[in-house]
Amino acid sequence: MEDLLVIGANAKAAASELSHLGQTKKNEGLLACAKALITHQKEILAANSLDIENAEKNQMKESLIDRLRLNSNRIEQMADGLRQVVSLKDPIGEVLSSEIRPNGLQILKRRVSIGVIGIIYESRPNVTSDAFGLCFKAGNAVVLRGGSDAIHSNLSIVKVLKEALKETGINENAVQLLEDTSRETATKLMKLNEYIDVLIPRGGAGLIKTVIENSTVPVIETGTGNCHIYVDESADFTMALDIIENAKTQRMGVCNACESLVIHEKIVEKFLPQIYQRLTDKQIVFRADERSRAICPQMEAATEEDFATEYLDPLISVKVVKNLEEAIAHINHYNTGHSESIITADYNNAMRFLEEIDAAAVYVNASTRFTDGEVFGLGAEIGISTQKLHARGPMGLEALTSTKYVVFGNGQIRP
């Protein structure tokens, strides 16, 4: 079993170096890593093929295999993610505020790195490079613990990153991967307060729940997305059909995919058969309340659990409501604080939805699939925070920093 204390100590030492590494040197390291991913993609794809083979043998769901699978295009996207981080302004050292107090003290608030960030994640090998890139640019060392299903891919990617850093003269322990993917080792990582400053779980509801319940290291909750689209009585049907199809079917195994429809009762008889036809043509199965099934009896009956479920599969729940108030209440009761959307031509209803829905991202007349760090201009994201402390929504560079007060005086003493 790996010695987590050694890994932690190495990460802390690397973080100390990274905290004062200049933007030029960090960008040099990131560009070297991006180039190395492309140069060594054959080795990475060979390792990924082992993970895909194991996943198929274990009868993993196709939507999850899609999250696991790498190809030349996805590796290019990983490299592009690192290049995008290079193009972003280095947040470290930014002065957020400056004030001269009546006693002459000058008090500045500066942005600084957090230190060592631990990330526990599932399936997606691209998270390995994305997480490294953002943590590194923000002056943090990162300790990664991926899932057993992606272990070969992750080992290959981290090996490439470490070699590129070393060749650039940067401490290769800026990124470390736990080779032991057992729950026991993960639990020990969650309690490594001496070395880990913050822990970010990125995966399904079960993983996030486990980390929150077991970690003594501070946690930023991310990822679970029971996302809704509410079709208001004034909605343009063509727009609503296109948005819902995109939000549900463009990529189902992601946290910003639509999992539930909420439809105003005044339009449900006309609209529901249309969306039912559109999505069943894409092999989507509906689980609906009784009012919906009275219109489309082919739909399966929804349970209370269905309304609260992030499917990540070709399934969608449906709820009919009598008004906007009921729609907001339903969504706020079942959502996970991720992304919610309203389709409406009513300005007042749109504004009320934006104001009263409790989520990290709220949309008017747009697909929930846009909740993404790159789309929001943050570069490759570390995850999408669904909590309210420190960071919320897509987490880019600034979310991976802390602050420090710097005080200049000329002999002041406190009376």
GUMILUM-191392 format. One record per residue (C-alpha): residue number from 0; residue in three letters; x, y, z. Coordinates in steps of 0.02 Angstrom, whole numbers, plus 50000, padded with zeros to 5 digits. Example, Ala and Ser with C-alpha at 12.3 -4.5 7.8 and 13.67 -1.06 7.14 Angstrom:
// residues 2
<0; 'ALA'; <50615; 49775; 50390>>
<1; 'SER'; <50684; 49947; 50357>>
//
This chain:
// residues 415
<0; 'MET'; <50000; 50000; 50000>>
<1; 'GLU'; <50060; 50174; 49958>>
<2; 'ASP'; <50126; 50283; 50097>>
<3; 'LEU'; <50002; 50426; 50098>>
<4; 'LEU'; <50110; 50523; 50220>>
<5; 'VAL'; <50252; 50524; 50094>>
<6; 'ILE'; <50133; 50576; 49954>>
<7; 'GLY'; <50063; 50713; 50065>>
<8; 'ALA'; <50234; 50776; 50115>>
<9; 'ASN'; <50291; 50778; 49934>>
<10; 'ALA'; <50135; 50873; 49883>>
<11; 'LYS'; <50158; 51002; 50020>>
<12; 'ALA'; <50339; 51031; 49970>>
<13; 'ALA'; <50288; 51049; 49787>>
<14; 'ALA'; <50148; 51170; 49835>>
<15; 'SER'; <50273; 51279; 49927>>
<16; 'GLU'; <50375; 51294; 49767>>
<17; 'LEU'; <50223; 51321; 49655>>
<18; 'SER'; <50152; 51459; 49764>>
<19; 'HIS'; <50290; 51578; 49707>>
<20; 'LEU'; <50322; 51506; 49534>>
<21; 'GLY'; <50295; 51646; 49408>>
<22; 'GLN'; <50166; 51646; 49271>>
<23; 'THR'; <50296; 51624; 49134>>
<24; 'LYS'; <50367; 51466; 49211>>
<25; 'LYS'; <50195; 51394; 49247>>
<26; 'ASN'; <50141; 51425; 49068>>
<27; 'GLU'; <50300; 51344; 49005>>
<28; 'GLY'; <50260; 51189; 49107>>
<29; 'LEU'; <50079; 51183; 49047>>
<30; 'LEU'; <50130; 51198; 48864>>
<31; 'ALA'; <50257; 51059; 48887>>
<32; 'CYS'; <50122; 50949; 48963>>
<33; 'ALA'; <50001; 50987; 48821>>
<34; 'LYS'; <50132; 50942; 48692>>
<35; 'ALA'; <50176; 50782; 48787>>
<36; 'LEU'; <49995; 50723; 48787>>
<37; 'ILE'; <49992; 50732; 48597>>
<38; 'THR'; <50166; 50657; 48578>>
<39; 'HIS'; <50124; 50509; 48691>>
<40; 'GLN'; <49943; 50483; 48639>>
<41; 'LYS'; <49978; 50307; 48574>>
<42; 'GLU'; <50032; 50250; 48746>>
<43; 'ILE'; <49883; 50339; 48827>>
<44; 'LEU'; <49760; 50261; 48704>>
<45; 'ALA'; <49836; 50088; 48729>>
<46; 'ALA'; <49813; 50107; 48917>>
<47; 'ASN'; <49635; 50171; 48892>>
<48; 'SER'; <49592; 50020; 48784>>
<49; 'LEU'; <49631; 49909; 48934>>
<50; 'ASP'; <49508; 50009; 49040>>
<51; 'ILE'; <49374; 50001; 48904>>
<52; 'GLU'; <49399; 49814; 48886>>
<53; 'ASN'; <49379; 49789; 49074>>
<54; 'ALA'; <49226; 49901; 49078>>
<55; 'GLU'; <49141; 49800; 48941>>
<56; 'LYS'; <49182; 49638; 49030>>
<57; 'ASN'; <49104; 49708; 49188>>
<58; 'GLN'; <48949; 49761; 49088>>
<59; 'MET'; <48966; 49945; 49130>>
<60; 'LYS'; <48826; 50055; 49062>>
<61; 'GLU'; <48863; 50126; 48891>>
<62; 'SER'; <48840; 50305; 48952>>
<63; 'LEU'; <48978; 50275; 49081>>
<64; 'ILE'; <49090; 50189; 48954>>
<65; 'ASP'; <49072; 50345; 48847>>
<66; 'ARG'; <49137; 50449; 48992>>
<67; 'LEU'; <49284; 50330; 49008>>
<68; 'ARG'; <49330; 50316; 48825>>
<69; 'LEU'; <49475; 50416; 48750>>
<70; 'ASN'; <49517; 50443; 48568>>
<71; 'SER'; <49633; 50558; 48471>>
<72; 'ASN'; <49504; 50696; 48470>>
<73; 'ARG'; <49476; 50687; 48658>>
<74; 'ILE'; <49663; 50688; 48693>>
<75; 'GLU'; <49677; 50841; 48581>>
<76; 'GLN'; <49539; 50920; 48685>>
<77; 'MET'; <49637; 50880; 48843>>
<78; 'ALA'; <49790; 50965; 48770>>
<79; 'ASP'; <49683; 51112; 48714>>
<80; 'GLY'; <49617; 51124; 48891>>
<81; 'LEU'; <49794; 51149; 48956>>
<82; 'ARG'; <49830; 51277; 48819>>
<83; 'GLN'; <49672; 51372; 48866>>
<84; 'VAL'; <49731; 51379; 49046>>
<85; 'VAL'; <49895; 51454; 48982>>
<86; 'SER'; <49795; 51593; 48899>>
<87; 'LEU'; <49706; 51635; 49061>>
<88; 'LYS'; <49769; 51771; 49176>>
<89; 'ASP'; <49867; 51705; 49324>>
<90; 'PRO'; <49760; 51748; 49476>>
<91; 'ILE'; <49900; 51733; 49603>>
<92; 'GLY'; <49955; 51899; 49675>>
<93; 'GLU'; <49802; 51994; 49614>>
<94; 'VAL'; <49756; 52136; 49732>>
<95; 'LEU'; <49571; 52123; 49769>>
<96; 'SER'; <49561; 52277; 49879>>
<97; 'SER'; <49673; 52411; 49952>>
<98; 'GLU'; <49631; 52534; 50091>>
<99; 'ILE'; <49728; 52656; 50198>>
<100; 'ARG'; <49656; 52660; 50373>>
<101; 'PRO'; <49645; 52819; 50481>>
<102; 'ASN'; <49800; 52762; 50578>>
<103; 'GLY'; <49902; 52754; 50418>>
<104; 'LEU'; <49904; 52565; 50397>>
<105; 'GLN'; <49886; 52510; 50216>>
<106; 'ILE'; <49785; 52349; 50207>>
<107; 'LEU'; <49785; 52249; 50047>>
<108; 'LYS'; <49688; 52091; 50008>>
<109; 'ARG'; <49783; 51978; 49888>>
<110; 'ARG'; <49739; 51817; 49800>>
<111; 'VAL'; <49852; 51670; 49848>>
<112; 'SER'; <49857; 51484; 49812>>
<113; 'ILE'; <49765; 51362; 49925>>
<114; 'GLY'; <49909; 51239; 49940>>
<115; 'VAL'; <49872; 51053; 49913>>
<116; 'ILE'; <49709; 51002; 49832>>
<117; 'GLY'; <49647; 50823; 49837>>
<118; 'ILE'; <49527; 50766; 49701>>
<119; 'ILE'; <49427; 50604; 49706>>
<120; 'TYR'; <49341; 50568; 49542>>
<121; 'GLU'; <49264; 50433; 49434>>
<122; 'SER'; <49278; 50369; 49256>>
<123; 'ARG'; <49331; 50521; 49155>>
<124; 'PRO'; <49519; 50515; 49118>>
<125; 'ASN'; <49512; 50693; 49049>>
<126; 'VAL'; <49482; 50753; 49228>>
<127; 'THR'; <49661; 50699; 49265>>
<128; 'SER'; <49738; 50830; 49151>>
<129; 'ASP'; <49602; 50961; 49178>>
<130; 'ALA'; <49621; 50952; 49367>>
<131; 'PHE'; <49810; 50960; 49357>>
<132; 'GLY'; <49809; 51108; 49238>>
<133; 'LEU'; <49695; 51219; 49340>>
<134; 'CYS'; <49771; 51174; 49507>>
<135; 'PHE'; <49946; 51203; 49437>>
<136; 'LYS'; <49907; 51373; 49360>>
<137; 'ALA'; <49831; 51428; 49525>>
<138; 'GLY'; <49992; 51379; 49615>>
<139; 'ASN'; <49926; 51219; 49696>>
<140; 'ALA'; <49993; 51042; 49702>>
<141; 'VAL'; <49862; 50909; 49669>>
<142; 'VAL'; <49840; 50732; 49735>>
<143; 'LEU'; <49725; 50632; 49622>>
<144; 'ARG'; <49624; 50478; 49663>>
<145; 'GLY'; <49532; 50414; 49509>>
<146; 'GLY'; <49419; 50263; 49497>>
<147; 'SER'; <49480; 50086; 49472>>
<148; 'ASP'; <49391; 50082; 49303>>
<149; 'ALA'; <49511; 50215; 49233>>
<150; 'ILE'; <49670; 50167; 49324>>
<151; 'HIS'; <49772; 50120; 49169>>
<152; 'SER'; <49723; 50280; 49079>>
<153; 'ASN'; <49758; 50389; 49231>>
<154; 'LEU'; <49927; 50309; 49265>>
<155; 'SER'; <49980; 50340; 49085>>
<156; 'ILE'; <49920; 50521; 49085>>
<157; 'VAL'; <50004; 50564; 49250>>
<158; 'LYS'; <50166; 50482; 49195>>
<159; 'VAL'; <50166; 50594; 49040>>
<160; 'LEU'; <50128; 50750; 49143>>
<161; 'LYS'; <50263; 50714; 49272>>
<162; 'GLU'; <50396; 50684; 49141>>
<163; 'ALA'; <50351; 50846; 49051>>
<164; 'LEU'; <50361; 50945; 49213>>
<165; 'LYS'; <50528; 50867; 49259>>
<166; 'GLU'; <50600; 50910; 49088>>
<167; 'THR'; <50544; 51089; 49115>>
<168; 'GLY'; <50632; 51100; 49283>>
<169; 'ILE'; <50473; 51098; 49386>>
<170; 'ASN'; <50441; 50986; 49536>>
<171; 'GLU'; <50355; 50832; 49464>>
<172; 'ASN'; <50261; 50807; 49628>>
<173; 'ALA'; <50149; 50951; 49575>>
<174; 'VAL'; <50038; 50807; 49518>>
<175; 'GLN'; <50025; 50638; 49603>>
<176; 'LEU'; <49905; 50494; 49575>>
<177; 'LEU'; <49856; 50363; 49703>>
<178; 'GLU'; <49887; 50196; 49619>>
<179; 'ASP'; <49789; 50106; 49753>>
<180; 'THR'; <49605; 50137; 49712>>
<181; 'SER'; <49536; 50045; 49864>>
<182; 'ARG'; <49406; 50127; 49976>>
<183; 'GLU'; <49524; 50108; 50123>>
<184; 'THR'; <49656; 50218; 50040>>
<185; 'ALA'; <49524; 50343; 49984>>
<186; 'THR'; <49459; 50356; 50163>>
<187; 'LYS'; <49635; 50387; 50227>>
<188; 'LEU'; <49656; 50526; 50098>>
<189; 'MET'; <49496; 50605; 50165>>
<190; 'LYS'; <49578; 50621; 50335>>
<191; 'LEU'; <49748; 50685; 50281>>
<192; 'ASN'; <49721; 50857; 50359>>
<193; 'GLU'; <49906; 50883; 50392>>
<194; 'TYR'; <49941; 50891; 50205>>
<195; 'ILE'; <49778; 50913; 50107>>
<196; 'ASP'; <49700; 51086; 50117>>
<197; 'VAL'; <49538; 51049; 50024>>
<198; 'LEU'; <49457; 50896; 49947>>
<199; 'ILE'; <49349; 50901; 49790>>
<200; 'PRO'; <49244; 50748; 49746>>
<201; 'ARG'; <49192; 50738; 49564>>
<202; 'GLY'; <49072; 50600; 49516>>
<203; 'GLY'; <48903; 50525; 49556>>
<204; 'ALA'; <48793; 50553; 49706>>
<205; 'GLY'; <48861; 50401; 49797>>
<206; 'LEU'; <49041; 50460; 49786>>
<207; 'ILE'; <49000; 50636; 49840>>
<208; 'LYS'; <48896; 50574; 49987>>
<209; 'THR'; <49037; 50459; 50044>>
<210; 'VAL'; <49166; 50599; 50040>>
<211; 'ILE'; <49054; 50722; 50132>>
<212; 'GLU'; <49014; 50595; 50269>>
<213; 'ASN'; <49192; 50531; 50294>>
<214; 'SER'; <49309; 50676; 50260>>
<215; 'THR'; <49390; 50778; 50397>>
<216; 'VAL'; <49475; 50882; 50262>>
<217; 'PRO'; <49363; 51028; 50205>>
<218; 'VAL'; <49258; 50977; 50054>>
<219; 'ILE'; <49190; 51072; 49904>>
<220; 'GLU'; <49036; 50977; 49845>>
<221; 'THR'; <49022; 50959; 49656>>
<222; 'GLY'; <48938; 50873; 49515>>
<223; 'THR'; <48772; 50789; 49547>>
<224; 'GLY'; <48648; 50860; 49422>>
<225; 'ASN'; <48462; 50824; 49434>>
<226; 'CYS'; <48429; 50962; 49307>>
<227; 'HIS'; <48254; 51020; 49258>>
<228; 'ILE'; <48177; 51113; 49111>>
<229; 'TYR'; <48013; 51200; 49146>>
<230; 'VAL'; <47902; 51232; 48995>>
<231; 'ASP'; <47795; 51383; 49039>>
<232; 'GLU'; <47623; 51416; 48965>>
<233; 'SER'; <47693; 51551; 48848>>
<234; 'ALA'; <47837; 51443; 48783>>
<235; 'ASP'; <47876; 51434; 48598>>
<236; 'PHE'; <47851; 51248; 48560>>
<237; 'THR'; <47985; 51238; 48425>>
<238; 'MET'; <48112; 51318; 48541>>
<239; 'ALA'; <48062; 51207; 48686>>
<240; 'LEU'; <48072; 51047; 48583>>
<241; 'ASP'; <48246; 51091; 48517>>
<242; 'ILE'; <48312; 51142; 48688>>
<243; 'ILE'; <48246; 50988; 48778>>
<244; 'GLU'; <48312; 50870; 48644>>
<245; 'ASN'; <48483; 50950; 48657>>
<246; 'ALA'; <48484; 50954; 48847>>
<247; 'LYS'; <48434; 50771; 48860>>
<248; 'THR'; <48515; 50684; 48712>>
<249; 'GLN'; <48670; 50782; 48659>>
<250; 'ARG'; <48768; 50686; 48791>>
<251; 'MET'; <48673; 50591; 48925>>
<252; 'GLY'; <48811; 50538; 49043>>
<253; 'VAL'; <48852; 50714; 49103>>
<254; 'CYS'; <48796; 50813; 49255>>
<255; 'ASN'; <48717; 50956; 49156>>
<256; 'ALA'; <48601; 50846; 49053>>
<257; 'CYS'; <48414; 50871; 49079>>
<258; 'GLU'; <48340; 50735; 49188>>
<259; 'SER'; <48166; 50803; 49219>>
<260; 'LEU'; <48030; 50900; 49127>>
<261; 'VAL'; <47905; 51013; 49214>>
<262; 'ILE'; <47759; 51069; 49105>>
<263; 'HIS'; <47622; 51198; 49132>>
<264; 'GLU'; <47449; 51118; 49132>>
<265; 'LYS'; <47378; 51242; 49005>>
<266; 'ILE'; <47493; 51178; 48867>>
<267; 'VAL'; <47524; 50999; 48919>>
<268; 'GLU'; <47392; 50918; 48806>>
<269; 'LYS'; <47470; 50996; 48651>>
<270; 'PHE'; <47652; 50997; 48701>>
<271; 'LEU'; <47676; 50830; 48788>>
<272; 'PRO'; <47637; 50720; 48636>>
<273; 'GLN'; <47760; 50821; 48533>>
<274; 'ILE'; <47905; 50805; 48656>>
<275; 'TYR'; <47859; 50623; 48686>>
<276; 'GLN'; <47875; 50587; 48500>>
<277; 'ARG'; <48035; 50689; 48483>>
<278; 'LEU'; <48124; 50601; 48626>>
<279; 'THR'; <48058; 50424; 48598>>
<280; 'ASP'; <48131; 50438; 48424>>
<281; 'LYS'; <48296; 50454; 48518>>
<282; 'GLN'; <48254; 50300; 48625>>
<283; 'ILE'; <48217; 50402; 48782>>
<284; 'VAL'; <48100; 50320; 48908>>
<285; 'PHE'; <47976; 50431; 49002>>
<286; 'ARG'; <47928; 50410; 49184>>
<287; 'ALA'; <47781; 50523; 49217>>
<288; 'ASP'; <47649; 50577; 49341>>
<289; 'GLU'; <47467; 50526; 49320>>
<290; 'ARG'; <47414; 50685; 49229>>
<291; 'SER'; <47548; 50654; 49097>>
<292; 'ARG'; <47504; 50470; 49079>>
<293; 'ALA'; <47322; 50515; 49050>>
<294; 'ILE'; <47382; 50605; 48893>>
<295; 'CYS'; <47519; 50482; 48843>>
<296; 'PRO'; <47474; 50315; 48924>>
<297; 'GLN'; <47629; 50232; 48848>>
<298; 'MET'; <47736; 50322; 48978>>
<299; 'GLU'; <47794; 50227; 49131>>
<300; 'ALA'; <47729; 50282; 49301>>
<301; 'ALA'; <47850; 50392; 49398>>
<302; 'THR'; <47892; 50360; 49580>>
<303; 'GLU'; <47949; 50487; 49709>>
<304; 'GLU'; <48125; 50421; 49681>>
<305; 'ASP'; <48115; 50459; 49494>>
<306; 'PHE'; <48088; 50644; 49526>>
<307; 'ALA'; <48245; 50647; 49634>>
<308; 'THR'; <48356; 50543; 49519>>
<309; 'GLU'; <48504; 50595; 49412>>
<310; 'TYR'; <48483; 50460; 49280>>
<311; 'LEU'; <48635; 50485; 49167>>
<312; 'ASP'; <48537; 50368; 49054>>
<313; 'PRO'; <48401; 50374; 48919>>
<314; 'LEU'; <48268; 50410; 49050>>
<315; 'ILE'; <48173; 50569; 49093>>
<316; 'SER'; <48040; 50611; 49221>>
<317; 'VAL'; <47888; 50721; 49188>>
<318; 'LYS'; <47783; 50826; 49307>>
<319; 'VAL'; <47631; 50932; 49263>>
<320; 'VAL'; <47605; 51090; 49367>>
<321; 'LYS'; <47464; 51216; 49377>>
<322; 'ASN'; <47572; 51373; 49382>>
<323; 'LEU'; <47746; 51448; 49398>>
<324; 'GLU'; <47739; 51441; 49588>>
<325; 'GLU'; <47711; 51254; 49587>>
<326; 'ALA'; <47850; 51230; 49458>>
<327; 'ILE'; <47975; 51326; 49565>>
<328; 'ALA'; <47924; 51230; 49721>>
<329; 'HIS'; <47941; 51063; 49633>>
<330; 'ILE'; <48112; 51105; 49560>>
<331; 'ASN'; <48181; 51175; 49722>>
<332; 'HIS'; <48122; 51020; 49815>>
<333; 'TYR'; <48202; 50892; 49699>>
<334; 'ASN'; <48350; 50982; 49619>>
<335; 'THR'; <48531; 50962; 49669>>
<336; 'GLY'; <48580; 51144; 49652>>
<337; 'HIS'; <48659; 51121; 49481>>
<338; 'SER'; <48571; 51192; 49326>>
<339; 'GLU'; <48388; 51234; 49293>>
<340; 'SER'; <48301; 51312; 49142>>
<341; 'ILE'; <48136; 51394; 49098>>
<342; 'ILE'; <48065; 51406; 48922>>
<343; 'THR'; <47951; 51557; 48917>>
<344; 'ALA'; <47902; 51715; 48823>>
<345; 'ASP'; <47844; 51798; 48984>>
<346; 'TYR'; <47977; 51919; 49049>>
<347; 'ASN'; <47905; 51926; 49225>>
<348; 'ASN'; <47899; 51737; 49239>>
<349; 'ALA'; <48077; 51726; 49176>>
<350; 'MET'; <48138; 51852; 49304>>
<351; 'ARG'; <48045; 51766; 49445>>
<352; 'PHE'; <48117; 51597; 49395>>
<353; 'LEU'; <48293; 51671; 49394>>
<354; 'GLU'; <48265; 51749; 49564>>
<355; 'GLU'; <48182; 51606; 49656>>
<356; 'ILE'; <48263; 51448; 49588>>
<357; 'ASP'; <48402; 51389; 49704>>
<358; 'ALA'; <48540; 51327; 49590>>
<359; 'ALA'; <48717; 51368; 49535>>
<360; 'ALA'; <48660; 51408; 49357>>
<361; 'VAL'; <48486; 51463; 49302>>
<362; 'TYR'; <48438; 51482; 49118>>
<363; 'VAL'; <48303; 51568; 49017>>
<364; 'ASN'; <48267; 51491; 48847>>
<365; 'ALA'; <48430; 51392; 48837>>
<366; 'SER'; <48493; 51215; 48863>>
<367; 'THR'; <48566; 51164; 49031>>
<368; 'ARG'; <48711; 51085; 48935>>
<369; 'PHE'; <48801; 51253; 48934>>
<370; 'THR'; <48851; 51242; 49118>>
<371; 'ASP'; <49034; 51214; 49085>>
<372; 'GLY'; <49195; 51304; 49130>>
<373; 'GLU'; <49255; 51321; 48951>>
<374; 'VAL'; <49086; 51386; 48890>>
<375; 'PHE'; <49080; 51511; 49033>>
<376; 'GLY'; <49253; 51575; 48986>>
<377; 'LEU'; <49344; 51498; 49133>>
<378; 'GLY'; <49450; 51375; 49036>>
<379; 'ALA'; <49450; 51190; 49083>>
<380; 'GLU'; <49351; 51170; 49243>>
<381; 'ILE'; <49392; 51074; 49400>>
<382; 'GLY'; <49208; 51034; 49425>>
<383; 'ILE'; <49040; 51117; 49451>>
<384; 'SER'; <49012; 51165; 49632>>
<385; 'THR'; <48835; 51139; 49696>>
<386; 'GLN'; <48870; 51209; 49870>>
<387; 'LYS'; <48869; 51390; 49926>>
<388; 'LEU'; <49031; 51417; 50020>>
<389; 'HIS'; <49186; 51487; 49934>>
<390; 'ALA'; <49141; 51430; 49757>>
<391; 'ARG'; <48980; 51395; 49662>>
<392; 'GLY'; <48950; 51339; 49483>>
<393; 'PRO'; <49091; 51298; 49360>>
<394; 'MET'; <49254; 51310; 49456>>
<395; 'GLY'; <49397; 51392; 49363>>
<396; 'LEU'; <49560; 51467; 49423>>
<397; 'GLU'; <49489; 51591; 49548>>
<398; 'ALA'; <49391; 51454; 49637>>
<399; 'LEU'; <49557; 51367; 49671>>
<400; 'THR'; <49631; 51514; 49765>>
<401; 'SER'; <49618; 51589; 49937>>
<402; 'THR'; <49658; 51763; 50002>>
<403; 'LYS'; <49788; 51842; 50115>>
<404; 'TYR'; <49787; 52012; 50198>>
<405; 'VAL'; <49950; 52108; 50177>>
<406; 'VAL'; <49975; 52255; 50294>>
<407; 'PHE'; <50103; 52395; 50274>>
<408; 'GLY'; <50143; 52510; 50419>>
<409; 'ASN'; <50274; 52637; 50474>>
<410; 'GLY'; <50287; 52599; 50658>>
<411; 'GLN'; <50104; 52592; 50713>>
<412; 'ILE'; <50063; 52508; 50878>>
<413; 'ARG'; <49889; 52473; 50943>>
<414; 'PRO'; <49838; 52582; 51090>>
//
